[in-house]
Amino acid sequence: MSGMQVVVVFDGARQGTNEEREPQGLQIIFADSGTTADTIIERLVAKYIPERPMRVVSADGMVRETILSLGAEWFSPEMLRSLCDGAETSMRARLA
């Protein structure tokens, strides 16, 4: 609803890194058993921050410190919830 590209990274794929995409929208990555979601997030930020602004949502303090040092913005899960609630309210108002 915000118009931003969203990438969600989860721990725990059983065999290899799996990825799903929707055109113009959500991308979901499942880390393989030898890699953590945190590592993938940090690699994505390091790779793409020179090209575009990035925001990372994580409750992990080490991820927060790493992505901030790379130049990305950090949001807590609670901050994300607030942004989502605001986007939903705005969308409902436009539809009404």
C-alpha positions in Angstrom: 0.0 0.0 0.0 3.0 2.3 0.5 4.4 1.8 -3.0 7.7 0.5 -1.5 9.3 -2.7 -2.6 9.2 -5.1 0.3 11.6 -8.0 0.8 10.9 -10.4 3.7 13.6 -12.8 4.8 13.0 -15.8 7.0 15.3 -18.4 8.6 14.8 -22.1 8.0 14.5 -23.4 4.5 15.3 -27.1 4.5 17.3 -27.4 1.3 18.9 -24.3 -0.3 17.8 -20.7 -0.3 14.2 -20.4 -1.7 12.8 -17.2 -3.1 9.3 -16.2 -4.2 8.3 -13.0 -6.0 5.2 -11.2 -7.0 5.5 -8.7 -9.9 5.7 -5.1 -8.6 5.5 -6.2 -5.0 6.5 -8.6 -2.4 9.7 -10.7 -2.4 10.1 -13.5 0.1 13.4 -15.2 0.8 13.8 -18.3 3.0 17.4 -18.8 4.1 18.9 -22.2 3.8 20.0 -24.2 6.8 23.6 -23.0 6.6 22.8 -19.3 6.4 20.7 -17.1 8.7 18.1 -14.5 7.7 20.3 -11.9 9.4 23.2 -12.7 7.1 21.1 -12.4 4.0 19.6 -9.1 5.2 23.1 -7.7 5.9 24.3 -8.8 2.5 21.3 -7.3 0.7 21.9 -4.0 2.5 25.6 -4.0 1.7 24.8 -4.7 -2.0 21.9 -2.3 -2.6 22.5 0.6 -0.3 24.7 2.4 -2.8 21.8 2.3 -5.3 18.8 3.1 -3.2 17.6 4.0 0.3 16.7 1.0 2.4 14.8 0.4 5.6 15.2 -2.7 7.6 12.8 -4.0 10.2 14.4 -6.3 12.9 14.2 -6.9 16.6 17.8 -8.1 16.6 20.3 -5.5 18.0 23.3 -6.7 16.0 21.4 -6.5 12.8 20.3 -3.0 13.7 23.9 -1.9 14.4 25.2 -3.5 11.2 22.6 -2.0 8.8 22.9 1.4 10.4 26.7 1.3 9.9 26.0 0.5 6.2 23.7 3.5 5.9 20.3 1.9 5.9 17.4 3.0 8.2 16.3 0.8 11.0 12.7 0.2 12.3 11.5 -1.9 15.1 8.7 -4.4 14.5 6.4 -2.0 16.5 7.4 0.9 14.2 6.5 -1.3 11.2 3.1 -2.1 12.7 2.4 1.6 13.1 3.4 2.3 9.5 1.1 -0.6 8.3 -1.8 0.7 10.4 -1.3 4.1 9.0 -1.2 2.8 5.4 -4.3 0.8 6.0 -6.2 3.8 7.4 -5.1 5.9 4.5 -6.2 3.3 2.0 -9.6 2.9 3.6 -10.1 6.6 3.5 -9.3 6.8 -0.2 -11.7 3.9 -0.9 -14.5 5.5 1.1 
